[in-house]
Amino acid sequence: MRGQRATGCAGHSGRDLLNGLLFISPWIVGLGGLLLYPIGASLYYSFCDYSVLQPAEWIGAGNYIDLATDEVFLKSLANTLVYAALALPMGLVVSLALALLLNTGVPFMSTFRVIFFLPVLVPMVALAVLWMWIFNGEYGILNHYLKPVLAFVSEHLLGGRPIAPPGWLSDPLWAKPALVVMGMWTVGNSVVIYLAGLQDVPQHLYEAAELDGASWLQRIRHVTLPAISPVIQFNLIMGIIGALQLFAIPYVISPTGAPARSLYFLPMYLYDSAFTYLRMGYASAMAWILFIIIFVLTLVSFKMTEKRVHYGGE
C-alpha cells in the first residue's frame, strides 16, 4: 500500500509540474526567444564583422578596437555623458520639489497632480515637434518673451549693449541645455513615485520633530529625505538608465546631430550603424559598451547610497 501511495503521489506531482510548465510556457518562450537569444546573439555579433546581408565573420575584438579610435563614437559618448550629468541631478531635484509641493494640503491638489503627469502621456515624437517650435531661435515663443527681458537688461544694466537671445537648438552651446529643459517636462512619472513615498512617511515623526523645534527645512532634511531614501535611490537608477538611452527626442529634432554633432548621442549612432550603414556587429559592440557603462554606474550609485538608504524596518 505504501508503495502504491508513493507512486500515486509521484505521478500527481509529475502532472502538477507538467501543468505548471504548460501554463508558463508562453513566458518561457518569450524569455528565451525575445530576450535571452537576442542578448546572446548581440554578444556574439559584437565580435564579428556582420552586415546583416552576409554571414557573420569572426574578427575577435576588432570592433572594440575600432571604437576606441572612432571620433564619432567618442563624440556621441561624450554628448551622452554630458547630457546625463546635466539632466540627472536636475530631474531628481525638480521632481522631488514638485512632489513636496503636491504633497501639501492646498485646494485642487488632485487636479494639479493630473496636470503634472499629463506630459508623460504625450508621445515623444509629438513632444519633440512641440519643443522644436518653442526653442526656434527666430520664431519660437520662448525667445518671443525673452527678447523684452534682454532688452530691459541691456538698457538698464549694460548701458545699451545689445544682447541677442540664444539660438537654442542651432547653437552647440545651448543645444544640450535645451534638451535638459525638455526632459524636465516629463518628470511627472518620478513625481508620482515620490508622492507615493511621501504619503508613507509616518506622521508622528513630523510631530516629534516639530515639538523639538525643527524648522520645515530641518524636517525635510532629517525626516522626509531619510524616510523616502529608497524611492530616491530607485528614481536615481531609473534616471541613469533613461538619460543614457536618450534617442527619440534628439533623433526627431536633428537626425544628424546638428549643430556640430552636439545632439548626436550614443543610441543614435548605434541605430545608424545598425540600420543605416548595416554594420550590425559594430552596433552590437556599441550596445555592450553602453550596457557596461549603465551597469557600472548603477553599481556605483548603489555603493554610494547604501549607507544613506533607510528602509522601514531599519
C-alpha positions in Angstrom: 0.0 0.0 0.0 2.8 2.4 0.9 4.5 1.7 -2.5 1.2 2.4 -4.4 0.6 5.6 -2.4 4.2 6.8 -3.1 3.8 6.0 -6.8 0.4 7.9 -6.9 2.0 10.9 -5.1 4.9 10.9 -7.6 2.5 10.7 -10.5 0.4 13.5 -9.1 3.5 15.7 -8.6 4.7 15.0 -12.1 1.3 16.0 -13.5 1.4 19.2 -11.5 4.9 20.0 -12.7 3.8 19.4 -16.3 0.7 21.5 -15.9 2.7 24.3 -14.4 5.3 24.2 -17.2 2.5 24.3 -19.7 0.9 27.4 -18.1 4.2 29.3 -18.0 5.4 28.1 -21.4 4.4 31.3 -23.2 6.6 33.2 -20.7 9.4 30.7 -21.2 9.2 31.0 -25.0 9.1 34.8 -24.7 12.0 35.0 -22.3 14.1 32.7 -24.5 13.1 33.9 -27.9 12.7 37.6 -27.3 15.2 38.3 -24.6 17.9 35.6 -23.9 18.6 34.7 -27.5 18.9 38.4 -28.7 21.2 39.1 -25.8 23.4 36.2 -26.6 23.3 36.9 -30.4 24.3 40.5 -29.9 27.3 39.5 -27.7 28.4 37.1 -30.4 27.9 39.6 -33.2 29.9 42.2 -31.3 33.0 40.1 -32.0 32.0 39.7 -35.7 32.0 41.7 -38.9 28.3 41.3 -39.6 26.4 43.3 -42.2 23.1 41.5 -41.9 23.1 40.7 -45.6 26.2 38.5 -45.3 27.1 35.7 -42.8 28.9 36.9 -39.7 32.7 36.7 -39.8 34.6 36.4 -36.5 37.1 39.2 -36.0 37.6 39.0 -32.3 38.0 42.3 -30.5 38.2 44.2 -33.8 35.0 46.2 -33.3 36.0 47.3 -29.8 39.5 48.3 -31.0 37.9 50.4 -33.8 35.5 52.0 -31.4 38.4 53.2 -29.3 39.7 55.4 -32.2 36.3 56.2 -33.7 35.9 60.0 -33.3 32.1 59.9 -34.0 31.7 57.2 -31.3 33.8 59.2 -28.8 31.9 62.4 -29.6 28.5 60.7 -29.2 29.6 59.0 -25.9 30.8 62.4 -24.6 27.5 64.0 -25.5 25.6 61.2 -23.8 27.6 61.5 -20.6 27.4 65.3 -20.5 23.6 65.2 -21.0 23.3 62.6 -18.2 25.4 64.7 -15.9 23.1 67.7 -16.5 19.7 66.1 -16.7 20.0 63.5 -13.9 20.6 65.8 -10.9 18.2 68.5 -12.2 15.5 65.9 -12.8 15.9 64.5 -9.3 15.7 67.9 -7.7 12.8 69.2 -9.8 10.7 66.1 -9.4 11.3 65.9 -5.6 10.4 69.6 -5.2 7.2 69.2 -7.2 6.3 66.2 -5.2 6.8 68.0 -1.9 4.6 70.9 -3.2 1.9 68.5 -4.3 2.0 66.6 -1.0 0.8 69.7 0.8 -2.9 70.3 1.5 -3.6 73.0 -1.0 -7.0 73.0 -2.8 -7.5 71.2 -6.1 -4.4 69.0 -5.4 -5.7 66.1 -7.4 -6.1 68.4 -10.4 -2.5 69.6 -10.1 -1.2 66.1 -9.9 -3.0 65.2 -13.1 -1.7 68.3 -14.9 1.9 67.4 -13.9 1.5 63.8 -15.0 -0.2 64.5 -18.4 3.0 65.4 -20.3 4.3 61.8 -19.6 1.4 60.5 -21.8 2.3 62.7 -24.7 4.1 60.7 -27.5 7.8 61.5 -27.7 7.6 62.5 -31.4 4.8 65.0 -30.7 6.7 66.3 -27.7 9.8 66.8 -29.8 8.0 68.7 -32.5 6.3 70.9 -29.9 9.6 71.9 -28.3 11.2 72.4 -31.7 8.8 75.3 -32.2 9.2 76.6 -28.6 13.0 76.7 -29.0 13.0 78.1 -32.5 15.6 80.9 -32.3 13.7 83.2 -34.7 10.0 82.4 -34.3 9.9 80.4 -31.1 7.6 81.5 -28.2 10.4 81.3 -25.7 12.6 83.9 -27.4 9.5 86.0 -28.2 9.1 86.6 -24.4 12.8 86.6 -23.7 13.6 89.5 -26.1 11.8 92.2 -23.9 13.6 90.9 -20.8 17.0 91.0 -22.5 16.2 94.5 -23.9 15.4 95.7 -20.4 18.7 94.2 -19.0 20.6 95.7 -21.9 19.2 99.2 -21.4 19.3 99.4 -17.6 22.2 97.2 -16.6 24.6 97.0 -19.6 24.5 100.6 -20.8 22.7 99.8 -24.0 24.9 97.0 -25.2 22.6 94.6 -27.1 22.0 91.0 -26.0 20.7 88.5 -28.5 18.6 85.6 -27.3 20.2 82.1 -27.6 19.8 80.2 -30.8 19.0 77.1 -28.6 18.8 74.2 -31.0 21.0 75.9 -33.6 23.8 76.7 -31.1 26.1 73.9 -29.9 26.5 75.7 -26.5 22.8 75.8 -25.8 21.6 72.6 -27.6 22.1 70.2 -24.7 20.7 72.5 -22.1 17.6 72.9 -24.2 17.3 69.1 -24.2 17.6 69.1 -20.5 14.8 71.6 -20.2 12.7 69.3 -22.5 13.4 66.4 -20.1 12.0 68.4 -17.2 8.7 68.4 -19.0 8.3 64.7 -18.4 9.3 64.4 -14.7 5.6 63.6 -13.8 6.4 59.9 -13.6 9.0 60.4 -11.0 6.7 62.9 -9.2 4.0 60.2 -8.8 6.6 57.8 -7.4 7.8 60.4 -4.9 4.2 61.2 -3.9 3.6 57.5 -3.1 6.7 57.5 -0.9 5.9 60.8 0.8 2.4 59.5 1.8 4.0 56.6 3.6 6.2 58.8 5.8 4.9 58.3 9.4 3.2 61.5 10.6 4.4 61.1 14.2 8.0 61.7 13.0 7.0 65.1 11.8 5.1 65.8 15.0 8.2 64.8 17.1 10.5 67.0 15.0 8.1 69.9 15.3 8.0 69.5 19.1 11.8 69.6 19.1 11.7 72.9 17.3 12.8 71.8 13.9 12.2 74.1 11.0 10.5 73.0 7.8 13.9 72.7 6.1 15.2 70.6 9.0 12.1 68.4 8.9 12.7 67.7 5.2 16.4 67.0 5.7 16.2 64.8 8.8 12.7 63.2 8.4 11.5 63.3 4.8 14.6 62.5 2.9 15.7 59.6 5.1 12.2 58.2 5.0 11.9 58.3 1.2 15.6 57.4 0.6 14.6 54.1 -1.1 12.4 56.0 -3.5 15.2 58.5 -4.3 17.5 55.6 -5.0 15.0 54.0 -7.3 14.5 57.2 -9.2 18.2 57.7 -9.4 18.7 54.3 -11.0 15.9 54.8 -13.4 17.2 58.2 -14.3 20.7 56.8 -15.1 19.2 54.2 -17.4 16.8 56.7 -19.1 19.4 59.5 -19.6 22.0 57.2 -21.2 19.4 55.8 -23.6 18.2 59.1 -24.9 17.1 58.6 -28.5 13.6 59.6 -29.7 13.6 63.4 -29.0 17.1 64.2 -30.4 16.5 61.9 -33.4 13.3 63.8 -34.3 14.9 67.2 -33.7 18.1 66.5 -35.5 18.8 63.0 -37.0 22.3 64.1 -38.0 23.1 65.5 -34.5 23.4 69.1 -35.8 24.7 71.6 -34.9 28.2 70.3 -35.0 27.1 66.9 -33.7 26.3 68.4 -30.3 23.0 66.5 -30.4 24.4 63.2 -31.6 24.1 60.7 -28.8 25.3 57.1 -28.5 21.9 55.4 -29.1 21.6 57.5 -32.3 25.0 56.4 -33.6 24.1 52.8 -32.6 20.9 53.0 -34.6 22.6 54.5 -37.6 25.4 51.9 -37.5 22.9 49.0 -37.4 20.2 50.1 -39.8 21.6 52.8 -42.0 25.2 51.5 -42.5 24.3 47.9 -41.9 27.2 47.4 -39.5 25.3 45.2 -37.1 28.4 43.8 -35.4 29.8 47.3 -34.8 26.4 48.4 -33.4 26.3 45.3 -31.1 29.7 46.3 -29.7 28.4 49.8 -29.0 25.3 48.3 -27.3 27.5 46.2 -25.0 29.7 49.2 -24.1 26.5 51.2 -23.3 25.3 48.3 -21.2 28.6 48.1 -19.3 28.5 51.8 -18.6 25.0 51.7 -17.3 25.8 48.6 -15.2 28.9 50.2 -13.7 27.1 53.5 -12.9 24.3 51.5 -11.3 26.7 49.6 -9.1 28.5 52.8 -8.2 25.2 54.5 -7.3 24.2 51.5 -5.1 27.6 51.6 -3.4 27.5 55.4 -2.8 23.9 55.3 -1.4 23.9 52.0 0.6 24.7 53.8 3.9 22.2 56.6 3.2 19.2 54.4 2.2 16.9 53.5 5.2 14.1 51.1 5.0 11.0 50.9 7.3 12.5 48.1 9.4 15.8 49.8 10.0 
